[in-house]
Amino acid sequence: MTALSGRTLGWTILGLAWGLAAVFAYAGGVKVADPAAFAEAIGNYRLLPDVLVNWMAVCLPWIELSAALALCLPAWRRAGALLVLGMSGVFALAILSAWVRGLDISCGCFGTGSHGAGAGALAIDLACIAAAAAVWRLTAPPAEARSSESASHPRP
Amino acid sequence: MNPSAWLKGLWPAARTAVLVLAAAVLLALGVNALRPDGLKLFGSPGKTTPKVSAVSLDELRRHLDLGTAVLVDVRGPKDYASGHVTGALNIPAVPRGAFLSRVFEWLSPDELIILYCQSPRCNYSRDLAEVLLNNGFSAERLRIFEGGWRELQGAPGIPVIGEER
């Protein structure tokens, strides 16, 4: 981390956090717009019992939107990164499981018309995990709060 | 790589994450309860109400061809306007009071009524079939098309239009 100057570090964090926020805001938005379609996509994975499918379809998009919002707010950025890490980890396992079982289904990542639950979807998920991990690591913990603040609020 | 560096500040961030998560879930449940195409969270999705039969796509097509049934689209007006089966009446499931008054205004218990919603996971058709059963309509004159609009659009022999009637 010391290889990056404070200003470069700040912009790197902003770029990663806002990029991730944009991806998750879009993903959450399209799912909120059509919860029934998302419920279908979840059901197609055949991983959850029927009673949980609708709960997941209702709650997950709003968690994605909230994570996107948290990533945009410096004080909540690490919490947002944690949420993204958790969600992307679960998504990656689900996609991997569908891939291994040979299910020919839409990944449901970005609403209807998403690409299949295969290598492409997994690559996007792993990229999100890497970006969230970088945001988590680059954002200084409380012990380094002073440098974190200057890193999170770079001067233009 | 130093693992302790990754774990620094985990607890406060996790606490905030849990708060954000809880707020998101509450918001999600509130919005779902208010929106007309909200999903049913309790009960068993995917199963037809025992008293009311489901109708297959072929049967639905035959009824449409012969004009022997009234098709009711129970989705919201926006969804209906963006596309629906030609001739289907739009009687949105929510608000329930408006639904019933429009049912009594437009439908008769003597005709065969087929309800459809957005998709197989949308439970409004099932719920509303029960409402109709409790309001003088007989199970023999009620059907549900479980595939919903998602299966109807693009299905061969099903005329659809994209404009509100």
Interface residues (C-beta under 8 A of the other chain):
Chain A: V32 D34 P35 A36 A37 A39 E40 G43 D50 V51 V53 N54 W55 A57 V58 C59 P61 W62 I63 L65 S66 A67 A70 W76 R78 A79 G80 A81 L82 L83 G86 W136 R137 A140 P141 P142 A143
Chain B: A5 W6 K8 G9 P12 A13 A14 T16 A17 L19 V20 L21 A23 A24 V25 L27 A28 L29 V31 N32 D37 G38 L39 K40 L41 S44 P45 G46 C117 Q118 S119 P120 R121 C122 G148 R150
